[in-house]
Every structure is written in C-alpha cells, then in structure tokens.
Amino acid sequence: MAKRMPRVESLIVVAFLFSVALWAISKCSESRREHIRTALTEEEEMRARERSVPKRDTIYLPQPQATVPVPASQPAAASPGAPQPTPTPAPAGPPPKRPTLTQETQPAPAPTATAAQYSTLYVTIDGLNVRKEPNRHSAIVERLKLHQPVLYLNKKSNQPEEVNLGREKVTDYWVNIRTPSGKEGWVFGAGVHYYPMKRPGVD
C-alpha cells in the first residue's frame, strides 16, 4: 500500500492551489476591468472630439429665377396711305485716328523768387538811403522812413565799411534789399534790424 501523505503537507498543497486559483481569478478580473476602462476612455474621447468639431451651417444658395424673354417692340403698322420711310445710309469715311502719345515732356518752369524766401528787416534810421551800389558814393535810389519793412535779398558786400552816423562811427557791411515799392538796392547794415526799433547815436 502506498504511504499516505502527512496531514500537514496536504494542507500546504491545498493552500498553494487555493492561492493560485485566487491569483488567476484576480488577474482575470483586473484584465477585464482594464478592458472596460479602455473602452470607456475611447468612447469619451470620441464624444469630446464630436463636441469640439463645430457643425457646419447649411448654406442655402438662392435658386436662379427663370428669366422671361421680353418681346422686342414691333414697329407700329403704317397706315395704308402713309409713305414708307427710306433708311439713310451712314456716311462712309475713314475711321477717326487715335491720338498718338509722345515721350516729350514740357520743361518745368524756372522757380521764381518769392517773398517767403527772404527775411524781413526794419529800418532803424529815418531817411535811410538806398544806393545803387554797396558804397557811400553810389547814386541814391530811394529814401526809407523809420520802421519801414524791407526784404533782405540774402546778399551783402565783400568788405565792411566804416560810416559816421552822427554821434557814433559804425563798421558794418552793406546789404542788398528790396523796398516795398519794388526797387532793389543797397543799404548800410547798421540802418536795418530784424525788429522795428530806432538806432541810438543817430542825429
């Protein structure tokens, strides 16, 4: 007769088999739960994707309307006794010529000097002489009154000159000016200023 297994060893074998069975059951349950979780996740992603994609509105294009041909106006029937108008032929002739474009351009007009290009000065000596040339011996063109405005033409003499004004001697340049009457000439630089004032030291 075969020997019977001890009772303790039988219990150990039973416990081991029971543990293996429990492990297999738990493994199957976990695999099933993972499968269910994966399926739910995919379904939620599909729903979220459907919500994120905006639905396109249906655009209804207007249907073209059928056009009804309009009958051409027929000439009124002429009375039996009225004369029939004869069509006048169009005069035959050569077609009008197209104007030809040329590359020639008109020369631009030369810029003219305006008062805006010059500075305004004021006479500081009553009876200031406007001379033809920038020196005391040149002919007098005009006499100016005190505080009378003139235009400085942006030119002055090459050398300064000393002039006795009565109570003082001043060395200054001669400047080219234009008077309100339109005359151009030269005045002593001490006799004009950028502000209307009277020069001291003048008789």
C-alpha positions as CSV (number, residue, x, y, z in Angstrom):
1,M,0.0,0.0,0.0
2,A,1.1,3.4,-0.8
3,K,2.0,5.6,2.0
4,R,-0.4,8.3,2.9
5,M,0.8,12.0,2.8
6,P,1.0,13.6,6.1
7,R,-1.8,15.9,7.0
8,V,0.4,19.0,7.2
9,E,1.7,18.5,3.7
10,S,-1.8,18.1,2.4
11,L,-2.8,21.3,3.9
12,I,0.1,23.1,2.4
13,V,-0.7,21.8,-1.1
14,V,-4.3,22.7,-0.7
15,A,-3.4,26.2,0.4
16,F,-1.0,26.6,-2.5
17,L,-3.6,25.5,-5.0
18,F,-6.1,27.9,-3.4
19,S,-3.7,30.8,-3.7
20,V,-3.0,30.0,-7.4
21,A,-6.7,30.0,-8.0
22,L,-7.3,33.3,-6.3
23,W,-4.4,34.9,-8.2
24,A,-5.8,33.6,-11.5
25,I,-9.2,35.0,-10.7
26,S,-7.9,38.4,-9.6
27,K,-5.7,38.6,-12.8
28,C,-8.7,37.9,-14.9
29,S,-10.8,40.4,-13.1
30,E,-8.1,43.1,-13.5
31,S,-7.7,42.4,-17.2
32,R,-11.5,42.7,-17.6
33,R,-11.6,46.0,-15.7
34,E,-8.7,47.3,-17.8
35,H,-10.5,46.4,-21.0
36,I,-13.7,48.0,-19.8
37,R,-11.7,51.2,-18.7
38,T,-10.0,51.3,-22.1
39,A,-13.4,51.0,-23.9
40,L,-14.9,53.8,-21.8
41,T,-11.9,56.1,-22.4
42,E,-12.1,55.6,-26.1
43,E,-15.8,56.4,-26.1
44,E,-15.3,59.6,-24.0
45,E,-12.6,60.7,-26.4
46,M,-14.9,60.2,-29.4
47,R,-17.6,62.2,-27.7
48,A,-15.2,65.0,-26.8
49,R,-13.9,65.1,-30.4
50,E,-17.5,65.3,-31.7
51,R,-18.2,68.2,-29.3
52,S,-15.1,70.1,-30.4
53,V,-15.8,69.9,-34.1
54,P,-18.3,72.7,-34.9
55,K,-21.2,71.8,-37.0
56,R,-21.3,73.4,-40.4
57,D,-24.3,75.5,-41.1
58,T,-26.2,74.6,-44.2
59,I,-26.0,77.4,-46.7
60,Y,-28.9,77.7,-49.0
61,L,-28.0,79.3,-52.3
62,P,-30.7,81.3,-53.9
63,Q,-32.2,79.5,-56.9
64,P,-31.8,81.3,-60.2
65,Q,-35.0,82.8,-61.3
66,A,-36.2,81.9,-64.7
67,T,-36.0,84.9,-67.0
68,V,-38.9,85.6,-69.2
69,P,-37.9,86.8,-72.6
70,V,-39.2,90.3,-73.3
71,P,-40.5,90.5,-76.9
72,A,-38.9,93.2,-78.9
73,S,-41.0,96.2,-79.6
74,Q,-42.5,95.9,-83.0
75,P,-42.9,99.0,-85.1
76,A,-46.3,100.3,-85.4
77,A,-48.1,99.3,-88.5
78,A,-48.1,102.2,-91.0
79,S,-51.3,103.3,-92.4
80,P,-52.0,102.2,-96.0
81,G,-51.7,105.7,-97.4
82,A,-48.6,106.8,-95.5
83,P,-45.3,106.8,-97.3
84,Q,-42.7,104.4,-96.2
85,P,-39.6,106.0,-94.7
86,T,-36.4,105.1,-96.5
87,P,-33.3,104.3,-94.4
88,T,-30.5,106.7,-94.8
89,P,-27.1,105.0,-95.2
90,A,-24.3,106.0,-92.8
91,P,-21.7,108.3,-94.4
92,A,-18.7,106.3,-95.5
93,G,-15.4,107.6,-94.5
94,P,-12.0,106.8,-92.9
95,P,-12.2,105.9,-89.2
96,P,-11.0,108.6,-86.8
97,K,-7.4,108.5,-86.0
98,R,-6.3,107.8,-82.4
99,P,-4.2,110.4,-80.8
100,T,-0.6,109.3,-80.5
101,L,1.3,109.7,-77.3
102,T,4.8,111.1,-77.3
103,Q,7.5,110.8,-74.8
104,E,8.3,114.5,-75.0
105,T,7.6,116.4,-71.8
106,Q,7.2,120.1,-71.3
107,P,10.1,121.7,-69.4
108,A,9.3,122.7,-65.9
109,P,9.1,126.4,-65.4
110,A,12.0,128.0,-63.6
111,P,11.3,128.7,-60.0
112,T,10.6,132.4,-59.3
113,A,11.8,134.1,-56.1
114,T,9.1,134.9,-53.7
115,A,8.9,137.0,-50.6
116,A,8.8,133.8,-48.5
117,Q,12.4,133.0,-49.4
118,Y,13.7,136.3,-47.9
119,S,13.8,137.7,-44.4
120,T,12.0,140.9,-43.4
121,L,14.1,143.7,-41.9
122,Y,13.0,147.1,-40.5
123,V,14.6,150.5,-41.0
124,T,16.2,151.8,-37.8
125,I,17.4,155.2,-39.2
126,D,14.8,157.7,-40.5
127,G,15.7,158.8,-44.1
128,L,18.0,155.8,-44.8
129,N,19.5,156.0,-48.3
130,V,19.1,153.1,-50.7
131,R,22.0,153.2,-53.1
132,K,22.6,151.5,-56.4
133,E,26.0,150.0,-55.3
134,P,27.3,149.0,-51.9
135,N,29.3,152.2,-51.1
136,R,28.6,155.8,-49.9
137,H,29.5,157.4,-53.3
138,S,26.9,155.4,-55.3
139,A,23.7,157.0,-56.6
140,I,20.7,157.1,-54.3
141,V,17.7,155.0,-55.5
142,E,15.2,155.7,-52.7
143,R,15.0,157.1,-49.1
144,L,13.3,155.0,-46.4
145,K,11.3,156.0,-43.4
146,L,11.8,154.8,-39.8
147,H,10.4,151.3,-39.1
148,Q,9.6,150.7,-42.8
149,P,9.9,147.0,-43.7
150,V,12.2,145.8,-46.5
151,L,13.2,142.4,-47.8
152,Y,16.8,141.1,-47.3
153,L,17.8,139.5,-50.6
154,N,20.5,137.3,-48.9
155,K,23.4,139.3,-50.3
156,K,26.0,141.5,-48.6
157,S,29.2,143.4,-49.6
158,N,32.5,141.7,-49.6
159,Q,34.1,144.1,-47.2
160,P,32.7,146.1,-44.3
161,E,32.8,149.9,-44.3
162,E,33.1,152.5,-41.5
163,V,30.3,155.1,-41.6
164,N,29.8,158.1,-39.3
165,L,26.2,158.1,-38.2
166,G,26.4,161.4,-36.3
167,R,27.2,160.6,-32.7
168,E,29.0,157.3,-33.4
169,K,31.1,155.6,-36.1
170,V,29.9,152.1,-37.1
171,T,31.7,149.5,-39.1
172,D,29.3,147.2,-40.9
173,Y,28.5,145.5,-44.3
174,W,26.2,146.8,-47.0
175,V,23.2,144.6,-47.5
176,N,21.1,144.1,-50.6
177,I,17.4,144.8,-50.0
178,R,14.1,145.3,-51.9
179,T,11.8,148.2,-50.8
180,P,8.0,148.0,-50.6
181,S,7.8,149.9,-53.9
182,G,9.7,147.1,-55.6
183,K,13.1,148.8,-56.0
184,E,16.3,146.9,-55.2
185,G,19.5,148.5,-53.9
186,W,22.0,148.5,-51.1
187,V,21.7,150.0,-47.5
188,F,24.2,150.2,-44.7
189,G,23.8,147.2,-42.4
190,A,23.6,149.4,-39.3
191,G,20.4,151.0,-40.7
192,V,18.3,147.9,-40.7
193,H,17.4,145.3,-38.0
194,Y,15.2,142.2,-37.5
195,Y,12.9,144.2,-35.1
196,P,11.3,147.6,-35.6
197,M,13.5,149.9,-33.4
198,K,15.4,153.2,-33.6
199,R,19.1,153.1,-33.6
200,P,20.8,155.1,-30.8
201,G,23.5,157.5,-31.6
202,V,21.9,158.8,-34.8
203,D,21.3,162.6,-35.3
